[in-house]
Amino acid sequence: MNDTFENIDKGKGTQLVSGSGPVSSYLIHGDTNGKDLGSSRVEITFKPIKVTLQELNDCVNSVGN
């Protein structure tokens, strides 16, 4: 799965952009005046995922062996 976003600068401040796929949201911090992102940073929040571990062919070493 993947996700992409495009952002049109709407001025300074913090902007929240909804994600899709595995991303819940993008939070753009520190935007400055003008039509660029300047020295901004982006905080990405991912949707929860389920991970299932399954042992195959006794691949896990026992402690002390």
N, C-alpha and C positions, 0 to 999 in steps of 0.2 A: 504494500500500500504506500501511497505517497500523497503529498499535499504541496501546493504552491500558493503564494499570494502575491498580489501586486498592491501597492499602496500609493495613492495620490496624496501628496502632502497637503494637509488642511490647516497649516499654521503650526504654532508651537504648542507644546504640552504633551500629554499622554494620549495615545490613541489605541483603541481596542479593535482588532480585526478578527472576525470569526474564521475558524479554520474548517477543514473538511478532512475526510480520510482519517488518519491517526491523530491529527492535531485538533484540539478543542479551540484554542485561540492563540493569537499573537498580540502581545502587548508592547507597543512601541514607546520607549521612554526617551526623554531628553531632546525631543525634536526642537529645532530652532526655526526662526523666521526664514523665509525663502522657500524655494522649490526643491530643496535637497534634504536629506536626512541628517546632514551634519555629523555631529558626534553622538548619534543616537545608539541605543542598544535595543535588541528585541528579545523579550522573554516569551518562550514557547511553552504552552501547556498542552500536554498530550492527554488523549482520552485513556481511560484505564484499559489495560490488556490482561488477558488471562494466559499464564504460562503453566504448562504441565510438563513435569520431568518424568521420564520413563526410563528405567534401567533396561539395557539391552545386553544380553550375553555376559552377565556378571561383570560389568565394566567398572563397578565401584569397588575400590580396595577397602577391606575392613581394617579398622584401627588395630595395630599390634600384629598384623600379618606381614 
